[in-house]
Each structure stands twice: as C-alpha cells, then as structure tokens.
Amino acid sequence: MTADDLVIVLVAGLTATACGLLGPFLVLRRMALLSDAVSHAVLPGIVAVWLIGETRAPVPVVAGAAAFAVLCVLGIDAIRATGLVASDAAIALVFPALFSLGVLGITRYASDIHLDLDSTIYGEIAFAPFDTVTVGGVVLARSGVVLACVAVLNLLLVTALWKELRATTFDPQFSRVTGLRPRLLSRLLLVAVAITAVSAFEAVGAILVVTMLIVPAATAYLLTRRLGAMVAVAVGVGWVGAIVGHVTALTFDTSIAGAMGLVCAACFVVALTIRAFGARAR
C-alpha cells in the first residue's frame, strides 16, 4: 500500500468515524433519508455563492452549501415539531423545495456556465492525497484535516450530550416532561449531521457520505440494542468498508467509493442474515 493509498483509507475512515457517531441517532429517530436530502438541498447555496461572488472556489462554495444544509435540517425539524407531519414526509417536503429553488436559480441566472453539484461540491476520494495543506511544517491531506476536526467535534457533542441524546431519542415525550428540551437537542444533532455531510461531500463524494451515515448504523441496529455498542459497531463497520473497499477497488480496478459502499452493504446483508437465523432459532 502506497502513501497515497494510506491517505485515501484514512480519509474514508475519518468519514466513517464522523458519520458513525451520528448515524445511529438518525436511524433510531427514523430520519435515515436526511443525509440524502442534504445532498440535494445544498444546490441553492452553491448558486447563491456564484451570484454574489461569481466564484466556484471550494471554501465559499462549501460555506454556501453548509448554510442551506442547516436551513434544510432546521426546516425539516420545524415541520416535524408540529406533530402534524411524519419525519419522512417532512424530509420529502423540504429538500425538493430547496433543490427546485436551486434549479430555478441555475436556469434563470447561471444557464450559460457549467454549475452543478457534480462540478462544485461532489468530490472523488481518489483525489484526496493531492489536495494538501501544511500544518506545523507537515504536509497533510486537507480533507483529512477537515474530517478529523469534524470527527472530534462530533465526538465532543455526543459525549457531552450522551444522556440527553439517548433520552430524547428513545422517549422524547418523557424528556420534554423532565425539561430536557428534545426539540433543541434534535436541532443540534441535525445541524451536526448537515455540517458533517457538507464537510465530507467535497472529499469523498455524496454517495459515500450517505452510505457512511446510514448503512453502518443500520447494520449496528441489527446486531445490538445498546446505544453505546451501536455507535461503536457503526464506526467499526465504516472502517471495515474503508479498508476492505479500498483493497477491493485496487484488486478489480474499479471505483473506490463504490467499492467501499458495496462492502458496507455486504456487512449489512451479513448482519441481516445473522439476525434472521437468530430469530428462527428462537
């Protein structure tokens, strides 16, 4: 394994860590499609950056995308909080509206330029070793530094609010009675998901981000009912996908992100099989 291969695996593993810390909460709250919603809802932010600054530079584009990603999750949470619309319906209402707004913006103001999600924010993990930054005299992959910071922030958030997040996830009504403010905690969690997703899009691509947020968490849900173990298993499955997926991609000369996603899906199938046979045995 070359140094570039190691960087790719580490970037994917850091993505798996950042996503695995939050993914179980999304699965348990029945908001698994949120990550996919965010990937579409960022388009008007990209258009806005072009209209204001006429630039497709990574930093302002990510900032604009993050702003609309946060707007998306806050809108979804606000609709859910009414109690009149289910979580999946709230997601299906908000992100098409924002995505449509972005499409209209491109059609009206940016039809003469090549401005779309693929060219502005959806990255390719194979290019991660070539985008570097110097930190303390050491040359590092910029995406690795960003995702390491995001993973640490997610770890701090989950650790600091562990009891509160667990209580509001499993029994939001009781949490409200005891004064835990489940709506505020839900918004903090969703904002963290949005920031994580947008931070990882450029480095690893949208498909891998959605995969790492949901598939390892769903796999962990089949294997354990303890939340702490679920988070640990989700992170572990993500790392298995990163390592084995990269080896698979090199072996068959195919898409790295695709192979990583396929390995994660294979882990889910194995867990599903184990759970099914265990249920029959009982």
C-alpha distance (Angstrom), angle and dihedral (degrees) to the residues before:
residue distance angle dihedral
M1 . . .
T2 3.80 . .
A3 3.79 126.4 .
D4 3.81 90.0 -102.0
D5 3.80 90.5 52.4
L6 3.81 89.7 51.7
V7 3.79 91.0 51.6
I8 3.80 91.0 51.2
V9 3.80 92.0 50.7
L10 3.81 92.2 46.5
V11 3.81 92.5 49.5
A12 3.80 90.4 49.4
G13 3.80 90.4 45.9
L14 3.80 92.2 50.7
T15 3.80 88.3 50.0
A16 3.80 88.7 50.9
T17 3.81 90.2 50.4
A18 3.79 95.6 48.1
C19 3.81 91.7 45.7
G20 3.80 95.9 39.7
L21 3.79 91.7 57.8
L22 3.82 90.8 59.4
G23 3.80 104.4 26.3
P24 3.83 97.4 80.7
F25 3.80 90.7 57.0
L26 3.81 90.4 53.1
V27 3.81 92.0 49.5
L28 3.80 93.3 47.1
R29 3.81 91.5 47.0
R30 3.83 90.5 49.0
M31 3.80 92.7 -118.7
A32 3.78 98.9 119.7
L33 3.80 93.2 133.1
L34 3.80 92.3 59.6
S35 3.80 93.6 93.4
D36 3.79 91.4 54.1
A37 3.81 89.8 47.0
V38 3.80 90.9 53.9
S39 3.81 91.0 51.2
H40 3.82 89.3 61.4
A41 3.80 99.4 34.6
V42 3.82 93.7 62.5
L43 3.82 93.6 71.0
P44 3.85 96.8 89.8
G45 3.81 88.9 51.6
I46 3.80 90.2 56.3
V47 3.79 90.7 47.9
A48 3.81 91.1 48.5
V49 3.81 91.3 53.1
W50 3.80 89.8 52.3
L51 3.81 93.1 48.2
I52 3.80 93.6 47.7
G53 3.78 102.0 37.3
E54 3.82 104.3 12.1
T55 3.79 89.7 -133.1
R56 3.78 138.5 122.0
A57 3.81 94.2 -167.7
P58 3.82 111.7 143.9
V59 3.81 99.4 -117.9
P60 3.83 99.3 53.5
V61 3.81 91.3 38.1
V62 3.81 91.9 53.6
A63 3.81 90.1 45.5
G64 3.80 91.7 52.5
A65 3.78 91.8 44.6
A66 3.81 91.1 49.4
A67 3.80 91.6 51.8
F68 3.79 92.4 55.9
A69 3.80 92.2 40.5
V70 3.79 88.8 57.8
L71 3.81 89.8 45.0
C72 3.80 88.5 52.3
V73 3.79 95.8 52.5
L74 3.80 93.2 43.1
G75 3.80 89.9 51.0
I76 3.79 91.2 49.8
D77 3.79 91.7 48.6
A78 3.79 92.2 47.9
I79 3.81 91.5 53.7
R80 3.82 91.7 46.0
A81 3.80 90.5 50.1
T82 3.80 91.4 62.6
G83 3.79 88.7 69.2
L84 3.80 89.4 -138.6
V85 3.80 97.9 95.9
A86 3.81 128.7 48.0
S87 3.80 121.4 -123.3
D88 3.79 95.9 -106.3
A89 3.80 91.8 48.5
A90 3.82 91.3 48.5
I91 3.80 90.0 54.2
A92 3.80 91.1 47.2
L93 3.81 90.7 51.5
V94 3.80 100.3 48.4
F95 3.79 107.8 40.3
P96 3.85 97.1 49.0
A97 3.80 88.6 52.4
L98 3.80 92.8 52.2
F99 3.79 92.8 41.8
S100 3.80 90.0 50.4
L101 3.80 89.4 50.4
G102 3.79 89.0 55.0
V103 3.79 92.6 48.1
L104 3.80 90.5 51.0
G105 3.79 89.9 48.9
I106 3.80 91.7 53.4
T107 3.80 92.4 45.3
R108 3.79 93.8 48.8
Y109 3.80 103.9 35.6
A110 3.81 109.9 12.9
S111 3.79 106.5 34.5
D112 3.80 92.5 120.0
I113 3.81 95.9 58.0
H114 3.77 134.2 64.9
L115 3.80 98.5 -108.7
D116 3.77 118.4 150.0
L117 3.78 139.8 123.9
D118 3.80 95.2 -94.1
S119 3.80 93.8 54.7
T120 3.79 98.3 40.7
I121 3.77 111.6 35.6
Y122 3.81 114.3 -2.0
G123 3.76 104.4 93.2
E124 3.78 137.9 -169.0
I125 3.79 118.0 -120.9
A126 3.81 91.9 -146.5
F127 3.82 88.4 70.0
A128 3.83 94.3 53.7
P129 3.84 95.6 97.9
F130 3.82 92.0 56.1
D131 3.82 98.1 55.7
T132 3.78 101.9 73.8
V133 3.79 140.2 170.9
T134 3.80 130.2 -166.9
V135 3.80 115.2 -121.7
G136 3.79 117.0 179.6
G137 3.76 91.3 -19.3
V138 3.81 92.4 -51.7
V139 3.81 120.7 114.2
L140 3.80 109.7 -132.6
A141 3.78 136.3 171.8
R142 3.81 106.3 -93.4
S143 3.79 92.8 -141.3
G144 3.79 90.4 51.9
V145 3.80 91.4 54.0
V146 3.81 92.3 47.4
L147 3.79 94.4 47.3
A148 3.80 92.3 45.0
C149 3.81 88.9 55.6
V150 3.81 91.2 47.1
A151 3.81 91.2 49.1
V152 3.80 91.3 51.0
L153 3.81 91.8 48.3
N154 3.80 91.0 49.1
L155 3.80 90.3 49.0
L156 3.80 90.8 51.1
L157 3.80 91.3 48.2
V158 3.80 94.6 48.9
T159 3.81 92.7 43.5
A160 3.80 95.2 47.6
L161 3.80 94.1 46.0
W162 3.79 99.7 30.9
K163 3.80 98.0 122.6
E164 3.79 92.7 41.8
L165 3.81 94.3 47.9
R166 3.79 91.6 46.6
A167 3.79 92.7 49.5
T168 3.81 95.3 46.3
T169 3.81 91.5 45.6
F170 3.80 96.4 53.3
D171 3.82 101.1 30.7
P172 3.82 114.0 12.8
Q173 3.81 93.8 166.9
F174 3.81 93.4 55.5
S175 3.81 89.1 44.3
R176 3.79 90.0 55.0
V177 3.81 90.9 51.8
T178 3.81 91.7 50.7
G179 3.80 92.0 50.4
L180 3.81 99.8 -109.0
R181 3.83 93.3 134.3
P182 3.83 98.0 -133.7
R183 3.81 92.8 -172.1
L184 3.81 92.5 59.2
L185 3.80 91.6 45.7
S186 3.79 90.3 48.5
R187 3.79 90.7 53.2
L188 3.81 92.3 48.8
L189 3.80 89.8 51.5
L190 3.80 93.5 47.6
V191 3.79 92.7 47.4
A192 3.82 88.9 51.4
V193 3.82 89.0 51.6
A194 3.81 91.1 50.2
I195 3.80 93.4 49.4
T196 3.80 91.3 46.2
A197 3.78 92.8 50.2
V198 3.79 95.7 47.3
S199 3.82 92.1 45.1
A200 3.79 90.6 53.9
F201 3.81 99.5 40.7
E202 3.78 95.7 79.6
A203 3.79 93.9 45.5
V204 3.78 104.7 43.2
G205 3.81 107.3 9.5
A206 3.79 131.8 -106.0
I207 3.80 97.3 -87.7
L208 3.81 93.3 57.5
V209 3.82 91.9 46.3
V210 3.80 92.1 52.8
T211 3.81 89.3 45.8
M212 3.81 94.5 50.4
L213 3.80 93.0 47.0
I214 3.79 96.4 51.0
V215 3.83 116.4 16.5
P216 3.85 98.6 56.5
A217 3.82 90.2 44.4
A218 3.81 91.9 49.3
T219 3.81 88.7 48.4
A220 3.79 91.2 51.0
Y221 3.81 90.3 48.9
L222 3.80 89.2 60.3
L223 3.80 93.2 50.4
T224 3.81 103.4 44.0
R225 3.78 142.4 14.4
R226 3.82 96.2 -156.5
L227 3.79 109.9 100.2
G228 3.81 95.2 -144.3
A229 3.78 92.0 51.5
M230 3.80 89.8 44.5
V231 3.81 91.8 57.4
A232 3.81 91.7 46.4
V233 3.81 92.8 48.7
A234 3.81 91.4 46.8
V235 3.81 91.2 54.3
G236 3.80 90.7 44.9
V237 3.81 93.8 50.6
G238 3.80 89.1 49.7
W239 3.80 90.9 54.3
V240 3.82 90.7 47.6
G241 3.79 88.0 52.8
A242 3.80 90.9 49.1
I243 3.80 96.0 49.3
V244 3.79 101.6 36.1
G245 3.79 91.9 37.7
H246 3.79 91.6 55.3
V247 3.80 92.3 48.8
T248 3.80 89.4 48.5
A249 3.80 91.9 49.9
L250 3.80 91.6 51.4
T251 3.80 91.8 46.5
F252 3.80 95.4 51.2
D253 3.83 97.3 28.8
T254 3.79 93.5 -124.2
S255 3.82 141.1 127.3
I256 3.80 111.9 -46.5
A257 3.81 95.8 -151.9
G258 3.80 90.7 44.5
A259 3.79 92.3 51.6
M260 3.80 91.8 48.0
G261 3.78 90.8 50.6
L262 3.80 91.3 48.1
V263 3.80 92.2 51.6
C264 3.82 90.3 51.3
A265 3.80 89.0 50.0
A266 3.81 89.6 49.8
C267 3.81 89.1 53.5
F268 3.79 88.4 53.6
V269 3.81 91.5 51.1
V270 3.82 90.4 50.7
A271 3.80 91.1 49.6
L272 3.80 90.8 47.1
T273 3.81 90.4 51.2
I274 3.80 92.1 48.9
R275 3.80 91.1 48.9
A276 3.81 92.6 47.6
F277 3.81 93.8 50.0
G278 3.80 90.4 44.9
A279 3.79 90.8 53.5
R280 3.82 91.3 49.9
A281 3.80 91.6 49.1
R282 3.79 90.4 56.9
